[in-house]
Amino acid sequence: MNVALWIVAGLLAVVLLAGSAKLIVSKEKAGMLGEHSRWVQDFSPAALKAIGALELAGAAGLILPAALDIAPFLVPVAASGAVLLFTGAVTMRLRRGERKTIVPDLIYLVMAVFVAWGRFGPESFNG
């Protein structure tokens, strides 16, 4: 189970790290990346930077505390934050009527729930 949690947390961290590119990519360029990124037009540049910062913090929080064995309780906290982030993404896609592009966000949401559940469990900090 621990290996599965590490794998899923790593994949989720990669997704969040890629998403944090909003910190360095302009709103106009991000909106031209395709069907999956048109949602950026609904947000201000400051809001996009805040979302990008949350994604960067989430990516770090999913891996670094456990890998460095410094405050590993932060991993399920970061996973819970990712649950909230992807719940917001799913909600935003539903409101925009983007049913075709919602599937990846739903998958990431399930992955984040799995990591949060697995790391909050009774055996969570034993390896």
Beta strands, then each sheet from edge to edge (+ up, - down):
end
